[in-house]
Amino acid sequence: MRQSRFGHFTSTMGAVAAASALLVAGAGSAGAAVTVSPHKLPAETTQVVKFAVPQGCDGSATTKIAIDFPADVTTVVPTRNVFWEIETTHSKLDEPIVDQQGNQQTERVSRVVYEAIRPLPYDQRDTLEVLIATPATKSGKVLYFPVIQTCKQGHVNWTDIPQGDERSAELKHPAPSVVVGAAAAGRAAGSAATGNHQRGDKSFADDFEADLDEVTAQVKEGSAKVKDQAAAAAGAASRAAKDLSDEVSDTYSDVKSDLADELDEYVADEDRDHDRDGRDDDRYDDRDDDRDRDVHRYQDRDSRDDRDEHRYTDEHVDPITAQARSVDHGGAGVWIPVLLAIIALGAVVLLSRRRR
């Protein structure tokens, strides 16, 4: 099925509106009831309508949305949605019809069920898009789309349809609805079979222009808020980076100071150890010098003792020995020299011990 250029443009702008709604911070839900937009459509045209699910059921997340379509809406094509699994229910037409492509049609989609892949949180909203073909009818006819919203706990039936002079706003659970306007001027009776889609009447175009202006304003507001949020995030990131840089700098300074203190302390310990080793070496050298002087002094005393012994021998022992030899005549007094020599030697030994 081909969609009119007007319908395609409206669908595109609707997507832009949905994107802008996501950009507006703190937008919140549009209301408690499930609604459909746009609220006014021309007859005998194709149009993407959006069912808005603003919130869950009394604090419970939404798990399923079932939408019923009136019998005179014979073309229903749901748009794929990555957050929902989609199932359609078909009903047989009372009489076959010819669709806008010229094909014979014997059944229609009477219900579309969206099963949430992950439950839609109570405080979040979503929109579900469906392409429909409006019937050929008089201007001002209202089409109602009863919706059953199922949640993890409980459900809400948005199925109330005004009776008599009632208004939808007065109902507790009103069914979403759209008003069908007049078909485009000059539309031939067989235009549905040829697929030549016309623009709606002037009032519908005026409504579209108003919706377009509203969407444009939302986009601008959303863009401004996104820029403000981006600037705030950039400022926060810059401040965090500066705080981190200051912290790193302070930590580096502290570590550098601690290392310098430890190095100074290490050098001072080394100097003290060196001085102590130097003093010990000097003390050991002085002690060695004292020992060397004592050795030289002992050696000098021994040398003097030796000289004294030789001098005593020369002065006392040798003359006595010579005298004793001269008295000896042929060996008769042989013991006399020996005795004198022993006496002299004893005297030398006694003298030596006394000097020591």
C-alpha positions in Angstrom: 0.0 0.0 0.0 1.4 3.4 -1.0 1.2 6.3 1.5 0.4 9.8 0.3 3.2 12.4 0.3 1.2 14.4 2.9 0.8 11.4 5.1 4.5 10.5 4.8 5.5 14.0 5.7 3.2 14.0 8.7 4.7 10.7 9.8 8.2 12.0 9.5 7.3 15.1 11.5 5.7 12.9 14.1 8.9 11.0 14.5 10.7 14.3 14.9 8.2 15.3 17.6 8.8 12.0 19.4 12.6 12.6 19.3 12.1 16.2 20.6 10.0 14.9 23.4 12.9 12.7 24.5 15.2 15.6 24.4 13.1 17.8 26.7 14.3 17.3 30.2 11.6 16.7 32.8 8.8 16.6 30.2 7.0 13.8 32.1 3.8 12.1 30.9 1.2 13.9 28.8 -1.6 12.5 30.9 -3.0 9.4 32.5 -5.1 8.2 29.5 -3.9 6.4 26.4 -4.4 8.8 23.5 -4.0 8.9 19.7 -2.7 11.6 17.4 -3.3 13.4 15.2 -6.8 14.0 16.5 -8.2 14.9 13.0 -7.8 13.1 9.7 -9.2 13.6 6.2 -11.4 10.9 4.8 -10.2 8.4 2.2 -6.5 8.8 2.9 -3.7 6.8 4.6 -2.1 8.2 7.7 0.3 7.1 10.4 -1.3 7.5 13.8 0.5 7.3 17.2 -1.0 5.7 20.3 0.7 7.3 23.3 1.1 5.2 26.5 1.9 7.8 29.1 2.3 5.6 32.3 1.6 2.3 33.9 -1.2 1.0 36.1 -1.1 2.5 39.6 2.7 2.2 39.9 2.9 -1.1 37.9 4.9 -1.5 34.7 3.1 -2.0 31.4 3.5 -5.5 29.8 0.9 -5.5 26.9 -1.2 -3.1 24.8 -4.1 -4.3 22.8 -5.8 -1.9 20.3 -9.1 -2.6 18.6 -9.9 -0.9 15.3 -13.4 0.0 14.1 -15.0 -2.0 11.3 -14.9 0.8 8.8 -11.0 1.0 9.1 -10.1 -1.7 6.6 -6.4 -1.0 6.3 -4.2 -1.4 9.4 -0.4 -1.8 9.2 1.5 -1.7 12.5 5.0 -0.1 12.5 7.9 -2.3 13.8 9.1 -1.4 17.3 12.3 -2.8 18.8 10.8 -2.8 22.3 7.6 -4.7 21.5 6.6 -8.0 19.8 3.6 -7.4 17.6 0.7 -9.8 16.8 -2.4 -9.0 14.6 -5.9 -10.5 14.7 -7.8 -10.7 11.4 -11.6 -10.6 10.9 -13.5 -11.5 7.8 -15.3 -8.6 6.0 -19.0 -8.9 5.5 -18.5 -8.2 1.8 -15.2 -8.1 -0.2 -13.9 -4.7 -1.1 -11.3 -3.2 -3.4 -8.3 -1.7 -1.6 -6.4 1.4 -2.8 -4.1 -0.7 -4.9 -7.0 -2.2 -6.8 -6.8 -5.6 -5.1 -9.8 -7.5 -3.7 -9.8 -7.6 0.1 -11.8 -10.1 2.1 -10.5 -9.5 5.6 -9.1 -6.8 7.8 -6.9 -6.4 10.8 -9.3 -5.9 13.7 -6.8 -5.9 16.6 -3.1 -5.2 17.1 -1.4 -6.5 20.3 2.0 -5.2 21.5 3.7 -7.5 23.9 6.6 -5.7 25.8 10.0 -7.4 25.4 10.9 -5.8 28.7 8.1 -4.2 30.7 7.6 -0.4 30.2 8.4 1.2 33.6 5.6 3.0 35.3 7.3 6.4 35.1 8.3 6.1 31.4 6.2 6.6 28.2 6.2 5.1 24.7 4.4 5.6 21.4 3.1 2.9 19.1 2.7 3.7 15.4 0.0 2.3 13.1 -0.7 3.1 9.4 -4.5 3.2 8.8 -6.7 4.1 5.9 -9.6 6.4 6.8 -13.0 5.5 5.4 -15.1 7.4 3.0 -17.5 9.1 5.4 -19.1 12.4 6.2 -17.1 15.1 7.9 -17.1 15.0 11.6 -17.4 11.2 12.1 -15.5 10.0 15.2 -13.5 6.8 15.1 -12.9 5.1 18.4 -10.0 2.7 19.1 -10.6 0.8 22.4 -7.3 0.0 24.2 -6.7 -2.6 26.9 -3.5 -1.8 28.9 -2.2 -4.8 30.8 0.4 -4.3 33.6 2.4 -6.6 35.9 -0.2 -5.9 38.5 -3.7 -5.1 37.2 -5.0 -3.6 33.9 -6.8 -0.6 32.6 -9.5 -0.8 29.9 -9.5 2.5 27.9 -12.7 1.5 26.3 -15.4 4.0 27.4 -17.2 5.6 24.5 -19.4 8.7 25.0 -23.2 8.1 24.8 -25.6 10.9 23.8 -24.4 14.3 25.0 -21.4 12.9 26.9 -17.9 14.0 26.1 -14.8 11.9 26.2 -13.1 14.2 28.7 -15.9 13.4 31.2 -15.3 9.7 31.1 -13.1 7.8 33.5 -11.4 5.6 30.9 -12.1 7.1 27.5 -11.2 5.2 24.4 -8.7 7.0 22.1 -10.5 8.7 19.1 -9.9 10.7 15.9 -12.3 12.9 14.0 -12.5 12.2 10.2 -12.8 15.4 8.2 -13.9 16.0 4.6 -12.1 14.2 1.8 -10.0 16.3 -0.6 -11.9 18.5 -3.0 -12.4 17.1 -6.5 -11.8 13.6 -5.4 -13.5 11.2 -7.8 -15.6 8.3 -6.7 -13.1 5.7 -8.0 -10.0 7.4 -6.6 -9.6 4.8 -3.9 -9.1 2.1 -6.5 -6.5 4.1 -8.4 -4.5 5.0 -5.3 -4.4 8.8 -6.1 -4.4 10.3 -2.6 -5.4 14.0 -2.2 -4.6 16.5 0.6 -7.3 17.1 3.3 -9.4 20.2 3.6 -8.2 23.6 4.6 -9.1 23.1 8.3 -7.0 20.0 8.4 -4.1 21.8 6.8 -4.4 24.5 9.4 -4.3 21.9 12.2 -1.2 20.4 10.6 0.5 23.7 10.4 -0.2 24.3 14.1 1.1 20.9 15.0 4.2 21.6 12.9 4.8 24.8 14.7 4.4 23.1 18.0 6.9 20.3 17.0 9.4 23.0 15.8 9.1 24.8 19.1 9.7 21.5 21.0 12.7 20.7 18.9 14.2 24.1 19.5 13.5 23.8 23.2 14.9 20.3 23.4 18.0 21.4 21.4 18.6 24.3 23.8 18.2 22.1 26.8 20.6 19.5 25.3 23.1 22.2 24.7 22.8 23.5 28.3 23.1 19.9 29.6 26.2 19.3 27.4 27.8 22.6 28.6 27.0 21.6 32.2 28.5 18.2 31.7 31.6 19.6 30.0 32.0 22.1 32.9 31.7 19.3 35.4 34.2 17.2 33.5 36.6 20.1 33.3 36.3 20.7 37.1 36.8 17.0 37.8 39.8 17.0 35.5 41.3 20.0 37.3 40.6 18.5 40.8 42.3 15.3 39.7 45.3 17.2 38.3 45.6 19.2 41.5 45.4 16.0 43.5 48.0 14.3 41.4 50.3 17.4 41.6 49.9 17.5 45.4 50.6 13.8 45.7 53.7 14.2 43.5 55.0 17.1 45.6 54.5 15.1 48.8 56.2 12.0 47.4 59.1 14.2 46.1 59.5 15.9 49.4 59.4 12.6 51.3 62.0 11.1 48.9 64.3 14.2 49.4 64.0 13.9 53.2 64.8 10.2 53.0 67.8 10.9 50.7 69.1 13.6 53.1 68.8 11.2 56.0 70.6 8.5 54.1 73.5 10.8 53.2 73.7 12.0 56.8 73.9 8.4 58.0 76.6 7.6 55.5 78.6 10.6 56.6 78.3 9.6 60.3 79.3 6.0 59.4 82.3 7.3 57.4 83.4 9.6 60.2 83.1 6.8 62.8 85.1 4.4 60.5 87.7 7.1 60.1 88.1 7.6 63.8 88.3 3.8 64.3 91.0 3.6 61.7 93.0 6.4 63.3 92.6 4.7 66.7 93.8 1.4 65.3 96.8 3.2 63.6 97.7 4.9 66.8 97.6 1.6 68.7 99.8 0.0 66.0 102.3 2.8 66.3 102.4 2.4 70.1 103.0 -1.3 69.6 105.8 -0.7 67.1 107.4 1.8 69.5 107.2 -0.8 72.3 108.8 -3.4 70.0 111.6 -1.0 69.1 112.1 -0.1 72.8 112.4 -3.8 73.7 114.7 -4.4 70.9 116.9 -1.5 72.0 117.0 -2.8 75.6 117.9 -6.3 74.4 120.7 -4.8 72.4 122.0 -2.9 75.4 121.9 -6.0 77.5 123.9 -7.9 74.9 126.5 -5.2 74.8 126.7 -5.1 78.6 127.2 -8.9 78.7 129.9 -8.7 76.1 131.6 -5.9 77.9 131.4 -7.7 81.3 132.8 -10.8 79.8 135.6 -8.9 78.2 136.4 -7.0 81.5 135.9 -9.8 84.1 135.5 -13.3 82.7 138.3 -13.4 80.1 141.0 -12.1 82.5 140.1 -14.7 85.1 140.2 -17.4 82.5 143.6 -16.3 81.3 144.9 -16.1 84.8 143.7 -19.6 85.6 145.4 -20.9 82.5 148.7 -19.3 83.4 148.6 -21.0 86.9 147.9 -24.4 85.4 151.1 -26.4 84.9 150.7 -29.5 82.9 147.1 -30.2 84.1 147.8 -30.4 87.8 145.4 -27.6 88.6 142.8 -28.2 85.8 139.8 -27.8 88.1 140.8 -24.3 89.2 140.2 -22.6 85.8 136.9 -24.5 85.3 135.7 -23.4 88.7 136.6 -19.8 88.0 134.9 -19.9 84.6 131.6 -21.2 86.3 131.8 -18.5 88.9 132.3 -15.8 86.2 129.4 -17.2 84.1 127.1 -17.2 87.1 128.0 -13.6 87.8 127.1 -12.7 84.3 123.7 -14.4 84.5 122.9 -12.8 87.8 123.8 -9.4 86.4 121.7 -9.9 83.3 118.6 -10.9 85.4 119.0 -8.0 87.7 119.0 -5.6 84.8 115.9 -7.0 83.3 
